[in-house]
Amino acid sequence: MSQHKKSKATKKYNAQKAAEYVKPSEASVCQLYLITPPIIEDLDKFAADLEAALSAAPADLPIACLQIRLKDMNGTPAEDSAIIQAASAIVPICHKYGVNVLMNDRPDLMAECGADGAHIGQDDMDYYSSRELLGGDAIIGITCHNSRELAFQAAQAGADYVAFGAFFETPTKSPKFRAELEILQWWHQAVEVPCVAIGGITVDNAALIIEAGADFIAVSSGVWQHPKGPTHAVKALSKLCLDYA
């Protein structure tokens, strides 16, 4: 693990959390991590698309989780009431398929939304405060952009996963950082905590990310805006995950 070493307790904790969180299938197989569209104009339609997408995943490679992220291109979040309303439709569908739900940037809304954890950025509530608020069973992932140092800090703190990106241009946000495939290769070889690759991932470029060693590929527009529909996108991405296992 290079010169950076985690304590034995931290190693044990992360290994246990990773196993119970997202590795129902073979540990070496990358899994799909969905993110909602930044704006959901028709919640009923999205609920139908979501159910179709989740049901399209192979039985031996289920979708790992779904992150509720309702923000515009400038990063302005939706009102709390809109987030809670969306969650009321999204969470039951995800749980029906055994898919965990994470709240983007809002650990304080996890309980009210019935979610399973939170994904926090560098400018959000810190990991320790989030863990104290959410408890030991909640899933907490941390954005680490393209930084090895931030990723090590997150892993040492006890995060259930670290997220690197953006790897490609994305229509859902204006990323401040660009990550290279090398960081996935390095992390996969050096650290046991799972990593999520995020940012502009589609059916056309996902193979590069999977082959580099990502444990999860986070996809939003690459699924919801796929020209052949979310079901086709999930099937195609799942096949790539299996092909590169």
C-alpha positions in Angstrom: 0.0 0.0 0.0 2.8 2.4 -0.7 4.1 4.4 2.3 0.5 5.2 3.3 -0.8 2.6 5.7 -4.2 2.2 7.3 -4.7 0.7 10.7 -5.7 -2.9 11.0 -9.1 -1.8 12.4 -9.7 0.5 9.4 -8.8 -2.3 7.0 -11.2 -4.7 8.7 -14.0 -2.2 8.8 -13.7 -1.3 5.1 -13.5 -4.9 4.0 -16.6 -5.8 5.9 -18.5 -2.7 4.6 -17.5 -3.3 1.0 -18.6 -6.9 1.2 -22.1 -6.1 2.6 -22.6 -3.0 0.4 -22.0 -3.9 -3.2 -20.3 -7.1 -3.8 -23.1 -9.7 -4.1 -21.5 -10.9 -7.3 -17.9 -11.8 -8.0 -15.5 -9.4 -6.3 -13.6 -8.8 -9.5 -16.6 -7.7 -11.5 -17.3 -4.0 -12.0 -20.9 -3.0 -11.2 -23.2 -0.3 -12.4 -23.9 2.7 -10.1 -26.7 4.8 -11.3 -27.2 8.5 -10.7 -30.6 10.2 -11.3 -30.9 12.9 -14.0 -30.1 16.3 -12.6 -33.7 17.4 -13.1 -36.7 15.1 -13.1 -39.6 16.9 -14.8 -42.0 13.9 -14.9 -41.6 11.8 -11.8 -44.1 9.1 -13.0 -42.2 8.6 -16.3 -38.9 8.5 -14.5 -40.2 5.9 -12.0 -41.2 3.7 -15.0 -37.8 4.2 -16.6 -36.1 3.4 -13.4 -38.0 0.2 -12.9 -37.2 -0.9 -16.4 -33.6 -0.1 -16.0 -33.2 -2.0 -12.7 -35.1 -5.0 -14.1 -32.7 -5.1 -17.1 -29.6 -5.8 -15.0 -28.6 -9.5 -15.1 -29.5 -11.5 -12.0 -25.9 -12.3 -11.3 -24.8 -8.7 -11.7 -27.3 -6.4 -10.0 -27.0 -2.7 -10.1 -25.1 -1.7 -7.0 -26.9 1.5 -6.0 -28.6 4.6 -7.2 -27.7 8.1 -6.1 -30.4 10.8 -5.9 -28.7 13.9 -7.3 -31.0 16.7 -8.2 -28.9 19.7 -9.2 -28.7 21.9 -12.2 -25.6 22.5 -14.3 -24.4 25.2 -11.9 -24.7 22.9 -9.0 -27.7 24.6 -7.5 -29.7 21.9 -5.7 -33.4 21.3 -5.9 -35.6 22.3 -2.9 -35.8 19.9 -0.1 -39.4 19.2 -0.8 -38.7 18.2 -4.4 -35.9 15.9 -3.3 -38.1 14.2 -0.7 -40.9 13.9 -3.2 -38.6 12.3 -5.7 -37.2 9.9 -3.1 -40.7 8.8 -2.2 -41.1 7.4 -5.7 -37.5 6.3 -6.2 -36.6 4.5 -3.0 -39.4 1.9 -3.0 -38.5 0.9 -6.5 -34.8 0.6 -5.7 -35.5 -1.4 -2.6 -37.8 -3.7 -4.5 -34.7 -4.8 -6.6 -32.3 -4.8 -3.6 -30.6 -1.6 -4.8 -29.2 0.8 -2.2 -30.1 4.5 -2.4 -27.6 7.3 -1.6 -28.4 11.0 -1.1 -26.0 13.3 -2.9 -24.5 15.9 -0.6 -27.4 15.6 1.9 -26.8 13.1 4.7 -29.3 15.1 6.7 -32.1 14.0 4.4 -31.2 10.3 4.4 -33.6 9.2 7.1 -36.5 11.3 5.9 -36.0 9.9 2.4 -35.7 6.3 3.5 -32.3 6.1 1.9 -29.3 3.9 2.8 -26.5 6.4 2.8 -25.0 9.5 1.3 -22.4 10.6 -1.2 -20.5 13.6 0.1 -18.3 16.1 -1.7 -15.3 17.9 -0.4 -17.3 21.0 0.4 -20.2 19.2 2.1 -20.6 17.8 5.6 -17.3 16.1 6.5 -17.0 12.3 6.8 -16.8 12.2 10.6 -19.9 14.4 11.1 -21.8 12.4 8.5 -20.9 9.1 10.2 -22.0 10.5 13.6 -25.3 11.6 12.1 -26.0 8.5 10.0 -24.6 5.8 12.2 -22.3 2.8 11.5 -24.7 1.0 9.1 -25.1 3.8 6.6 -23.1 3.8 3.3 -20.9 6.9 2.9 -18.9 7.6 -0.2 -16.6 10.5 -0.8 -15.7 12.5 -3.9 -12.0 12.7 -4.3 -11.8 14.2 -7.8 -8.3 13.3 -9.2 -6.5 13.4 -5.8 -4.6 10.5 -4.4 -4.2 12.4 -1.1 -7.9 13.0 -0.7 -8.6 9.4 -1.5 -6.2 8.1 1.1 -7.7 10.5 3.7 -11.2 9.2 2.9 -10.1 5.6 3.1 -8.3 6.1 6.3 -11.3 7.8 7.8 -13.5 4.8 7.0 -15.3 5.7 3.8 -17.1 2.8 2.1 -15.9 4.0 -1.3 -14.0 6.8 -2.9 -15.1 8.4 -6.2 -12.7 9.7 -8.9 -13.6 11.9 -11.9 -14.6 13.4 -14.1 -13.1 11.2 -16.7 -15.0 12.6 -19.7 -17.1 15.6 -20.6 -20.5 15.3 -19.1 -23.8 17.1 -19.8 -25.0 16.9 -16.2 -22.4 19.3 -14.7 -19.4 21.4 -15.3 -16.6 19.4 -13.7 -13.7 21.4 -12.1 -11.4 18.4 -12.2 -10.4 15.8 -14.8 -9.1 12.4 -13.8 -6.9 10.1 -15.8 -7.3 6.3 -16.1 -4.0 5.8 -14.4 -5.5 6.8 -11.0 -7.9 3.8 -11.3 -5.1 1.4 -12.1 -3.1 2.7 -9.2 -5.9 2.6 -6.7 -7.0 -0.9 -7.8 -3.5 -2.3 -7.2 -2.8 -0.3 -4.0 -5.9 0.0 -1.9 -8.7 -2.4 -0.9 -11.4 0.3 -0.5 -13.7 0.2 -3.6 -13.5 3.1 -6.1 -16.2 4.6 -8.2 -15.4 6.2 -11.6 -17.7 9.1 -12.5 -18.1 11.7 -15.3 -19.4 11.3 -18.8 -19.3 7.5 -18.8 -21.3 5.9 -21.6 -21.7 2.6 -23.4 -19.2 3.8 -25.9 -16.3 4.6 -23.4 -17.1 2.5 -20.4 -14.7 -0.3 -21.4 -11.7 1.9 -20.8 -12.9 2.6 -17.3 -13.8 -1.0 -16.5 -10.5 -2.3 -17.8 -8.6 0.3 -15.8 -9.9 -1.3 -12.6 -12.9 0.7 -11.4 -15.1 -1.2 -9.0 -18.1 0.7 -10.0 -19.0 2.9 -13.0 -21.3 5.8 -12.1 -23.6 6.7 -15.0 -26.4 9.2 -15.4 -27.0 10.6 -18.9 -25.3 7.6 -20.4 -28.3 5.6 -19.2 -31.3 8.0 -19.1 -30.5 9.7 -22.3 -29.3 6.7 -24.3 -30.9 6.9 -27.8 -32.2 3.3 -27.4 -33.5 3.9 -23.9 -32.3 3.1 -20.3 -33.0 -0.7 -20.6 -30.7 -1.0 -23.6 -28.0 1.0 -21.9 -28.1 -1.1 -18.7 -27.9 -4.3 -20.6 -25.0 -3.0 -22.7 -23.1 -1.7 -19.7 -23.7 -4.9 -17.7 -22.3 -6.9 -20.6 -19.2 -4.8 -20.7 -18.7 -5.3 -16.9 -19.0 -9.1 -17.4 -16.8 -9.1 -20.5 -13.9 -7.4 -18.7 -14.2 -9.4 -15.4 
